[in-house]
Amino acid sequence: MPTKTKKYKLKTHKGAQKRIGITGTGKLTKGKGHQSHLRRKKPKSVKRQYADQQALAEADTKRVKRLLPYGA
């Protein structure tokens, strides 16, 4: 009878899981930083941009996908 080899589970980075989202096509999205600090003096156009999710840079996707082995 052959012995089974144990497959190890990969741990998800919880900080990245809370900050990063994945679209239906597999692209990574993130929120903008500096949202709450000194918000009253920022222009309305900037405050509107905080509500949107932005696409993650291509240079960072490989590194972030390693932190999220099973998706966000």
N, C-alpha and C positions, 0 to 999 in steps of 0.2 A: 504494500500500500504506500503510494507516494506521500511525502509530508508536504503540508501546505506552507508556503512562505508567507510571513506576515507582511501586509502592506500597511505602511504607516500613513496616518492622516496628516495633512498639512494644516498648520494653524493660520487662521485669518487674522490679519492685523486689525484690531478693533477700531483704532483711531482712523485708519484709512477707510474702513467700512462705513463709518459714520459720515465721512466727508466726501466720499466719491460715489457717484452713481453710474450705472451702465445703461445706455440706450438700447432699444430693440435691435439695432444693427451691430451692437457690440462696442460702440465708441464710449469712451470714458468722459464724464462730466464732473465739474466741480463748481462750488460757489466762490464768489469773490471774497477776499479778505478785507479787513478794516471796515466792517459794516457798522458797528455800533459806536466806535470811538469818534467823538466830535462830529456827530451826525448832523446837528442843527445847522452848522455853518457850511455844509456841503451843498452844492447845487442840486436842484430837483432831478436833472438829467442823470447825475451820478447815482442818486438814491434809487432811481428806477432801474439802473443797471444791476444793483445788488439783488433784485428779485429774480433775475434770470440765472440759469445754470449756464456755465461756459464750457466749451470743449477743452479737454486737457491737451497740453502740447504733445506732439508726436514724440518728442525727445523723452518725455516722462512716462509714456504708456507702458513700456516694457518693465520698468522698475515698479510701477504701481500694480501691474497685473501680477507680479510676483508676490505682492502683499495680499492680494485678493485671489487666492487660488480657485475659489468656488463662486466667484462673482460677488457683487456688492449686496 
